[in-house]
Structures are given as C-alpha cells and as structure tokens.
Amino acid sequence: MERLNSEGIRRDHLLQALKSRKTVYVARRIDSCLLCRRRSVNEAGLCDFCYSMLDGEELIAAVRWLSGEGP
C-alpha cells in the first residue's frame, strides 16, 4: 500500500508501531493516521481506510487497541 503522505510510517513497520504504546498514543493525540496521516483516527491510531486494509497480525494488533487491551 502506497502512502498518501511521506511522513507516515511504512506498511512493513506497522506491526511494530502497533506494539508501541507511545507511537499509537502520539498518533491519537495529534489525530493523524500512522500510515497515511489522514485525520479522524481510531484507538489504534489508524483512519478508517487504512484500518480496513489490515489483515493477519496487523489486524489482530489493531483489534486489541480497539477493545481496550492495547499492545
């Protein structure tokens, strides 16, 4: 998946970012998607579009954030 904004993290680093409490908290605080930097992020620090593209371990990690478990 190409990034819309070069300031976002690379997709192959997303799983590591989702395991970092600090990284997700910063994305939520500034309301900027970890991957594409769109606004309106969820508890995992991802916009609806990027969240819908997740699968496998990334999806499991994001769901943990959404359920309140965190990393």
C-alpha positions as CSV (number, residue, x, y, z in Angstrom):
1,M,0.0,0.0,0.0
2,E,1.4,3.3,-1.0
3,R,1.4,6.1,1.5
4,L,-0.5,9.3,0.7
5,N,1.9,11.3,2.8
6,S,5.6,10.5,3.1
7,E,5.5,11.4,6.8
8,G,3.6,8.2,7.6
9,I,5.3,5.0,8.6
10,R,5.9,2.3,6.0
11,R,3.4,-0.5,6.0
12,D,6.1,-3.1,6.8
13,H,6.7,-1.3,10.1
14,L,3.1,-1.1,11.1
15,L,3.0,-4.2,13.3
16,Q,6.0,-2.9,15.3
17,A,4.3,0.5,15.6
18,L,1.1,-1.1,16.9
19,K,3.1,-2.8,19.6
20,S,4.4,0.6,20.7
21,R,2.2,2.3,23.2
22,K,4.0,5.6,22.7
23,T,3.7,5.5,18.9
24,V,-0.1,4.8,19.0
25,Y,-0.7,7.4,21.7
26,V,1.1,10.1,19.7
27,A,-0.9,9.3,16.6
28,R,-4.1,9.5,18.6
29,R,-3.1,12.7,20.3
30,I,-2.3,14.5,17.1
31,D,-5.2,12.8,15.3
32,S,-3.1,11.6,12.4
33,C,-3.1,8.1,10.9
34,L,0.0,6.1,11.4
35,L,0.2,5.2,7.7
36,C,-1.4,7.9,5.6
37,R,-1.7,10.8,8.0
38,R,-5.4,11.4,7.4
39,R,-7.5,12.8,10.3
40,S,-10.1,11.0,12.4
41,V,-8.1,8.1,13.8
42,N,-9.4,5.2,15.9
43,E,-8.0,3.9,19.1
44,A,-5.2,2.1,17.2
45,G,-4.1,5.3,15.6
46,L,-5.4,4.4,12.1
47,C,-8.0,6.1,9.9
48,D,-11.0,4.0,8.7
49,F,-9.5,3.5,5.2
50,C,-6.1,2.1,6.5
51,Y,-7.8,0.0,9.2
52,S,-10.0,-1.6,6.5
53,M,-6.8,-2.7,4.6
54,L,-5.3,-4.6,7.6
55,D,-5.1,-8.4,7.8
56,G,-3.3,-11.1,9.8
57,E,-1.2,-10.0,12.7
58,E,-1.7,-6.3,12.0
59,L,-5.5,-6.7,12.3
60,I,-5.1,-8.7,15.5
61,A,-2.9,-6.0,17.0
62,A,-5.3,-3.2,15.9
63,V,-8.3,-5.0,17.3
64,R,-6.5,-5.3,20.7
65,W,-6.3,-1.5,20.7
66,L,-10.0,-1.1,19.7
67,S,-11.0,-3.5,22.5
68,G,-9.0,-1.5,25.1
69,E,-6.3,-4.1,25.6
70,G,-3.5,-2.1,24.0
71,P,-0.3,-3.7,22.8
